[in-house]
């Protein structure tokens, strides 16, 4: 199950690599690095337009 998910992610990012990456680089990264990359690229996708993550924010005036 997990390997199928990893293979699907790899194909997704080979077809449309993130900014600064190439399909060749996506092919060569480890499964663990691929999962980390996916996490960081999608971690805020579940937030609505008017929601913020809890945490520390600096406001500039």
FIMIBA-878878 format. One line per field, with one value per atom (N, C-alpha, C): residue number from 1; atom name; x, y, z. Coordinates in pm, 1 decimal. Layout:
<nuros>
nr NUM/... $
atom CA/... $
x X/... $
y Y/... $
z Z/... $
</nuros>
This chain:
<nuros>
nr 1/1/1/2/2/2/3/3/3/4/4/4/5/5/5/6/6/6/7/7/7/8/8/8/9/9/9/10/10/10/11/11/11/12/12/12/13/13/13/14/14/14/15/15/15/16/16/16/17/17/17/18/18/18/19/19/19/20/20/20/21/21/21/22/22/22/23/23/23/24/24/24/25/25/25/26/26/26/27/27/27/28/28/28/29/29/29/30/30/30/31/31/31/32/32/32/33/33/33/34/34/34/35/35/35/36/36/36/37/37/37/38/38/38/39/39/39/40/40/40/41/41/41/42/42/42/43/43/43/44/44/44/45/45/45/46/46/46/47/47/47/48/48/48/49/49/49/50/50/50/51/51/51/52/52/52/53/53/53/54/54/54/55/55/55/56/56/56/57/57/57/58/58/58/59/59/59/60/60/60/61/61/61 $
atom N/CA/C/N/CA/C/N/CA/C/N/CA/C/N/CA/C/N/CA/C/N/CA/C/N/CA/C/N/CA/C/N/CA/C/N/CA/C/N/CA/C/N/CA/C/N/CA/C/N/CA/C/N/CA/C/N/CA/C/N/CA/C/N/CA/C/N/CA/C/N/CA/C/N/CA/C/N/CA/C/N/CA/C/N/CA/C/N/CA/C/N/CA/C/N/CA/C/N/CA/C/N/CA/C/N/CA/C/N/CA/C/N/CA/C/N/CA/C/N/CA/C/N/CA/C/N/CA/C/N/CA/C/N/CA/C/N/CA/C/N/CA/C/N/CA/C/N/CA/C/N/CA/C/N/CA/C/N/CA/C/N/CA/C/N/CA/C/N/CA/C/N/CA/C/N/CA/C/N/CA/C/N/CA/C/N/CA/C/N/CA/C/N/CA/C/N/CA/C/N/CA/C/N/CA/C/N/CA/C/N/CA/C $
x 83.5/0.0/87.3/184.6/269.3/354.3/408.8/493.7/412.6/287.4/201.7/182.0/159.1/142.9/270.9/384.9/513.6/535.1/504.3/519.6/428.5/305.9/212.7/261.5/314.0/369.7/487.7/575.4/693.1/650.5/552.0/504.2/441.5/367.9/306.3/413.8/518.7/622.0/719.6/728.5/807.6/736.7/604.6/527.1/521.4/517.2/507.3/596.2/727.1/819.1/801.7/824.8/818.9/925.4/903.6/997.2/1137.6/1234.4/1372.9/1416.0/1324.0/1358.5/1337.1/1397.9/1379.4/1321.2/1261.1/1212.5/1324.5/1445.0/1557.9/1589.4/1584.0/1609.2/1500.4/1375.5/1265.4/1281.9/1328.3/1350.4/1457.3/1554.7/1670.0/1661.9/1565.6/1560.4/1504.8/1539.9/1494.1/1345.4/1285.0/1143.1/1115.5/1202.7/1186.4/1190.4/1285.2/1293.1/1171.4/1121.4/1001.8/881.8/866.4/755.5/769.9/891.3/915.1/879.8/924.5/895.9/745.0/675.5/530.1/462.3/507.7/450.4/465.0/584.4/607.2/537.7/516.1/444.9/294.2/242.6/97.2/50.2/138.6/100.6/-9.9/-23.6/-126.4/-249.2/-255.5/-367.6/-500.7/-499.1/-623.8/-680.7/-610.3/-659.0/-749.8/-856.5/-944.5/-880.5/-948.2/-894.3/-877.9/-963.9/-958.6/-901.6/-837.9/-780.9/-630.2/-579.0/-435.1/-392.2/-268.7/-214.8/-182.7/-194.1/-150.5/-0.5/47.0/189.5/223.7/344.7/396.4/402.5/340.0/339.7/394.2/472.8/524.7/444.6/392.2/314.3/397.8/407.3/481.6/385.0/417.5/331.2/391.0 $
y -119.8/0.0/125.3/132.4/251.2/267.1/157.1/166.8/215.3/173.6/220.1/371.9/421.6/565.7/640.3/587.5/650.1/652.2/541.8/536.1/636.7/651.4/748.8/891.9/919.4/1052.6/1082.2/984.3/1003.7/1036.3/963.3/989.9/1128.9/1168.4/1301.6/1410.1/1396.8/1500.1/1490.1/1374.7/1365.4/1441.4/1426.5/1495.5/1646.0/1686.3/1828.4/1855.3/1867.1/1883.3/2017.6/2019.9/2146.0/2243.0/2369.3/2472.6/2440.0/2451.8/2426.5/2281.5/2193.7/2052.2/2013.7/1905.2/1850.4/1710.1/1659.5/1521.1/1421.6/1446.8/1357.9/1355.2/1470.6/1477.7/1405.3/1421.6/1352.9/1201.7/1154.8/1010.3/956.6/1041.2/991.9/1010.5/1089.2/1109.3/984.0/968.7/851.4/860.7/747.9/745.9/835.8/831.5/912.9/1062.3/1102.5/1243.3/1284.8/1194.1/1222.0/1246.7/1162.4/1180.1/1310.6/1343.0/1470.2/1588.1/1583.9/1691.5/1708.1/1597.2/1601.9/1663.0/1623.5/1677.9/1830.0/1878.7/2022.7/2100.1/2038.0/2106.0/2109.7/2018.4/2009.1/2030.1/2066.7/2073.0/2173.6/2279.1/2379.7/2364.5/2260.3/2241.7/2221.1/2174.0/2147.4/2271.5/2382.3/2505.5/2579.0/2639.7/2721.1/2856.0/2935.1/3065.5/3159.9/3147.6/3240.8/3178.2/3063.6/2996.0/3015.9/3017.0/3025.8/2909.4/2866.3/2765.3/2830.1/2750.3/2800.9/2818.0/2917.0/2937.8/3082.8/3114.3/3248.3/3325.0/3440.6/3523.4/3660.0/3714.8/3849.8/3940.8/4045.3/4140.0/4264.5/4305.2/4424.6/4537.8/4655.6/4771.9/4866.3 $
z 0.0/0.0/0.0/90.8/100.5/-24.5/-77.1/-196.1/-316.4/-325.0/-434.3/-424.4/-304.2/-282.0/-321.1/-280.9/-313.4/-464.8/-530.6/-676.3/-745.9/-697.0/-755.0/-732.9/-612.3/-585.6/-677.1/-692.6/-776.4/-920.1/-971.7/-1107.2/-1117.6/-1014.8/-1012.3/-1020.3/-939.8/-935.5/-1053.1/-1118.0/-1240.8/-1352.3/-1358.5/-1462.6/-1438.8/-1312.6/-1277.7/-1156.1/-1179.3/-1065.9/-995.9/-864.7/-790.2/-842.3/-816.0/-858.6/-806.9/-895.7/-857.5/-871.7/-913.0/-930.8/-1076.3/-1115.6/-1249.7/-1237.1/-1343.7/-1338.5/-1304.9/-1355.8/-1326.7/-1177.0/-1113.3/-969.7/-890.9/-932.3/-864.0/-875.5/-991.0/-1009.4/-914.4/-881.6/-806.9/-654.7/-604.3/-459.5/-390.8/-265.7/-189.6/-162.3/-131.6/-97.1/22.6/120.7/240.9/206.8/122.5/82.1/0.4/-82.0/-160.7/-69.7/31.7/126.0/204.2/245.5/315.2/226.3/101.6/7.1/-9.9/-28.4/-45.7/77.0/195.1/318.2/322.7/297.0/306.3/195.6/80.3/-27.4/-4.7/78.4/95.8/238.8/331.5/472.5/502.2/425.0/451.0/362.7/282.0/189.8/260.5/384.0/454.9/522.6/517.1/578.5/481.4/534.2/452.0/422.9/342.8/304.1/422.4/522.9/634.7/761.8/749.1/865.2/870.5/990.6/1011.4/1098.1/1080.7/1170.3/1302.9/1409.5/1537.7/1533.8/1601.9/1604.3/1627.9/1607.0/1632.3/1501.5/1499.5/1379.9/1414.0/1325.9/1341.8/1250.4/1305.0/1225.5/1203.0/1078.3/1043.3/1015.5/1061.3/1040.4/942.1 $
</nuros>
